[in-house]
Structure formats: C-alpha cells, structure tokens
Amino acid sequence: MNSLTGSYVPGSSLLHRLPAGAKLAALALACTVLVLLSSPLALAGAAAVTAGLYALARVGAAVAWAQIKPVRWFALALFAVQFVLVGLDAALATTLRVVLAVALAGLVTVTTRSSDMTAALERLLSPVRFVGLDPFRLSLLLSLTIRSVPVVASLATRVREAQRARGVERSLRAFAVPLVVSSLRYADALGEALSARGLDDED
C-alpha cells in the first residue's frame, strides 16, 4: 500500500524476498548496462526483461504503469529533441534508457520496505561515521529522496492535468505555483510523520 514514505506493495514474490542490498546492487549494475547498450534492439530486449521482472514481482499492470507514467511527457519531449538532433536510432536508445532506469528503480521501490532499504543503505554508508556523519540519518535521507522522486513527479502530473482541465496548460505560473504548494504540503506531512516516529532533527 502507498504511504507518505514510499510506494511499497506487499507481496511474497522472489523479488520481495530478495535482500534490499542485493536489489540496490542489481539496480546499479542494471543502470550501468543500460548506459552501455547502444542498439534500440538490445534496449528493447532489456525492456522485455524489465517487463518480465514486473510480472515476477506480481505487483499488477497498474502499479507497473504508475512507475513510468510521471515521466511519459518528459520521455516524449526527450525523444522529439533527440530525433531532431541525432536521428531516430539514437533518440530511441536515449529515451528507452531513461524510461527503463525509472522502471527498474520503481520496481525496487515497490518490492522493498522503507525500513529494509534504509537498513541496507545504513550498512553501505557505515564508513561515513569515521568522518563524523551519522550513517542512519544519511541513509534515511537517501531512502526518502529515492522514494520522494516519484511522489513529486506524480504531483506534477496531477497539476498538469488540472491545467488542461482549466484551459491554462501554457501558463508556467499556473503549473509552478500549485506544484510548489503541493510539494511543500507533502514535505510538511512527511516531516510530521517522521517527528511522530521520533526521527526529527533533535538529538
């Protein structure tokens, strides 16, 4: 179920049971591979693998679509610009890389509990304590940052749809102001939730 701190979808699939650290490492490796792939055909194969992983996770088509829906307009704009500048094949490759990276990151998010992701990041960041930083707070910050990206993207999509309904889709102010207000409300609600759990800035 969705929450203020993420979009974890409960399940018992193999991907749900994998350790958070393994999933984060696999995500880093997958994104590296995506950068190295240059052929649209190879990236189409990567898309098929990604779709297969979502099927393996058994989170449903609606959840899968929700991970990439917020970036659909950006992807279209990116494709159009790349098509004009570098041609069809390069435009397809660049756009597929971005969409697949977002989809894979979303898959990690929906199959990993916030607490598990934070714990994995804390272990990874444990050496920072030698320079005076708190691994737990830093890992919590990174975890919340990862999970807040799709939330803000979703807010932007809602604001954009509301713009179209009002016939002011070309107004930058009509887009920016509601988005900033909605983001601040989300941040405020998130801060209250963290404070209620004793995770505020007080020592």
C-alpha positions as CSV (number, residue, x, y, z in Angstrom):
1,M,0.0,0.0,0.0
2,N,1.1,3.6,-0.6
3,S,2.2,5.8,2.2
4,L,3.9,9.1,2.8
5,T,7.3,7.5,2.8
6,G,7.1,5.3,-0.3
7,S,5.0,3.0,-2.5
8,Y,5.9,-0.4,-1.2
9,V,3.4,-3.0,-2.5
10,P,3.2,-6.0,-0.1
11,G,3.8,-9.4,-1.7
12,S,5.6,-12.8,-1.4
13,S,7.3,-12.9,-4.8
14,L,11.0,-13.8,-5.2
15,L,11.8,-10.1,-5.7
16,H,10.0,-9.2,-2.5
17,R,12.1,-11.7,-0.6
18,L,15.5,-10.7,-2.0
19,P,17.6,-8.6,0.4
20,A,17.4,-4.9,-0.1
21,G,21.1,-4.6,-0.6
22,A,21.1,-7.1,-3.4
23,K,18.3,-5.2,-5.1
24,L,20.2,-1.9,-4.8
25,A,23.4,-3.5,-6.2
26,A,21.4,-5.1,-9.0
27,L,19.8,-1.7,-9.8
28,A,23.2,-0.1,-10.0
29,L,24.5,-2.8,-12.3
30,A,21.4,-2.7,-14.5
31,C,21.7,1.1,-14.9
32,T,25.3,0.7,-15.9
33,V,24.4,-2.0,-18.5
34,L,21.7,0.3,-19.9
35,V,24.2,3.1,-20.4
36,L,26.5,0.6,-22.3
37,L,23.7,-0.6,-24.6
38,S,23.5,1.5,-27.8
39,S,21.2,-0.5,-30.0
40,P,17.4,0.1,-29.8
41,L,17.0,-3.7,-30.4
42,A,19.2,-4.5,-27.4
43,L,17.3,-2.0,-25.3
44,A,14.0,-3.5,-26.5
45,G,15.3,-6.8,-25.1
46,A,16.1,-5.0,-21.8
47,A,12.5,-3.7,-21.8
48,A,11.3,-7.3,-22.2
49,V,13.4,-8.4,-19.3
50,T,12.1,-5.4,-17.2
51,A,8.5,-6.4,-18.0
52,G,9.3,-10.0,-17.1
53,L,10.7,-8.8,-13.7
54,Y,7.4,-6.9,-13.0
55,A,5.5,-10.0,-13.9
56,L,7.7,-12.0,-11.5
57,A,7.0,-9.4,-8.8
58,R,3.3,-9.8,-9.3
59,V,2.5,-6.2,-8.4
60,G,0.0,-5.7,-11.3
61,A,0.0,-3.8,-14.5
62,A,-1.5,-0.7,-12.8
63,V,1.4,-0.5,-10.4
64,A,3.9,-1.0,-13.2
65,W,2.4,1.7,-15.3
66,A,2.3,4.1,-12.3
67,Q,6.2,3.9,-12.1
68,I,6.8,5.3,-15.5
69,K,3.6,7.4,-16.0
70,P,5.0,10.5,-14.3
71,V,7.9,10.7,-16.9
72,R,5.8,10.0,-20.0
73,W,5.7,13.6,-21.2
74,F,9.4,14.1,-20.4
75,A,10.2,10.9,-22.4
76,L,8.2,12.2,-25.4
77,A,9.9,15.6,-25.3
78,L,13.3,13.9,-24.9
79,F,12.6,11.7,-27.9
80,A,11.5,14.6,-30.0
81,V,14.6,16.7,-29.2
82,Q,16.9,13.7,-29.7
83,F,15.2,12.8,-33.0
84,V,15.8,16.3,-34.4
85,L,19.4,16.4,-33.2
86,V,20.8,12.9,-33.6
87,G,18.3,10.8,-35.5
88,L,15.8,8.0,-34.9
89,D,18.0,5.2,-33.5
90,A,19.9,7.4,-31.0
91,A,16.6,9.1,-29.9
92,L,15.0,5.7,-29.3
93,A,18.1,4.5,-27.4
94,T,18.3,7.5,-25.2
95,T,14.6,7.5,-24.4
96,L,14.5,3.8,-23.7
97,R,17.5,4.1,-21.3
98,V,15.7,6.8,-19.2
99,V,12.3,5.0,-19.1
100,L,13.9,1.6,-18.2
101,A,16.1,3.2,-15.5
102,V,13.0,4.8,-14.0
103,A,11.0,1.5,-14.3
104,L,13.8,-0.5,-12.6
105,A,14.1,2.0,-9.8
106,G,10.4,1.8,-9.4
107,L,10.5,-2.0,-9.2
108,V,13.0,-1.8,-6.4
109,T,10.8,0.7,-4.6
110,V,7.5,-1.3,-4.8
111,T,9.2,-4.5,-3.7
112,T,11.3,-3.1,-0.8
113,R,10.1,-1.9,2.5
114,S,11.3,1.5,3.6
115,S,12.9,0.1,6.7
116,D,14.8,-2.6,4.7
117,M,16.1,0.0,2.2
118,T,17.2,2.3,5.0
119,A,19.0,-0.5,6.8
120,A,20.8,-1.6,3.6
121,L,21.9,2.0,2.9
122,E,23.0,2.4,6.5
123,R,25.3,-0.7,6.2
124,L,26.6,0.6,2.9
125,L,27.3,4.0,4.4
126,S,28.7,2.8,7.7
127,P,32.2,4.1,6.9
128,V,31.0,7.7,7.0
129,R,30.9,7.6,10.8
130,F,34.7,8.0,10.7
131,V,34.2,11.5,9.3
132,G,31.6,12.4,11.9
133,L,28.4,11.7,10.0
134,D,25.5,9.6,11.2
135,P,25.0,6.6,8.8
136,F,21.4,6.1,9.9
137,R,20.4,9.7,9.2
138,L,22.2,9.8,5.9
139,S,20.7,6.5,4.8
140,L,17.2,7.7,5.8
141,L,17.8,10.9,3.8
142,L,18.8,8.9,0.7
143,S,15.9,6.5,1.1
144,L,13.4,9.3,1.4
145,T,14.9,11.1,-1.6
146,I,14.6,8.0,-3.7
147,R,11.0,7.5,-2.7
148,S,10.1,11.2,-3.0
149,V,11.0,11.4,-6.6
150,P,8.0,9.5,-8.0
151,V,5.8,11.3,-5.5
152,V,6.8,14.7,-6.8
153,A,6.6,13.5,-10.3
154,S,3.0,12.3,-9.6
155,L,2.1,15.7,-8.2
156,A,3.5,17.4,-11.3
157,T,1.3,15.1,-13.4
158,R,-1.8,16.0,-11.4
159,V,-1.1,19.7,-11.6
160,R,-0.6,19.4,-15.4
161,E,-3.9,17.5,-15.8
162,A,-5.7,20.2,-13.7
163,Q,-4.1,22.9,-16.0
164,R,-5.6,21.2,-19.1
165,A,-9.0,21.0,-17.4
166,R,-8.9,24.7,-16.8
167,G,-7.5,25.5,-20.2
168,V,-4.3,27.2,-18.9
169,E,-1.8,24.5,-19.9
170,R,0.6,27.1,-21.4
171,S,0.8,29.1,-18.2
172,L,4.1,28.5,-16.3
173,R,2.7,30.2,-13.2
174,A,-0.4,28.0,-13.2
175,F,1.9,25.0,-13.2
176,A,4.7,26.1,-10.9
177,V,2.7,27.6,-8.0
178,P,0.4,24.6,-7.4
179,L,3.3,22.2,-7.8
180,V,5.4,24.1,-5.2
181,V,2.4,24.3,-2.8
182,S,1.7,20.6,-3.2
183,S,5.3,19.7,-2.7
184,L,5.6,21.8,0.4
185,R,2.4,20.2,1.8
186,Y,3.9,16.8,1.1
187,A,7.2,17.7,2.8
188,D,5.3,19.1,5.8
189,A,3.2,15.9,6.1
190,L,6.3,13.8,5.8
191,G,8.1,15.9,8.5
192,E,5.2,15.4,10.8
193,A,5.2,11.7,10.2
194,L,8.9,11.5,10.9
195,S,8.6,13.6,14.0
196,A,5.8,11.4,15.3
197,R,8.2,8.4,15.0
198,G,11.0,10.3,16.8
199,L,13.0,10.8,13.7
200,D,13.2,14.6,13.7
201,D,16.4,16.7,13.9
202,E,16.6,16.7,17.7
203,D,19.3,14.6,19.3
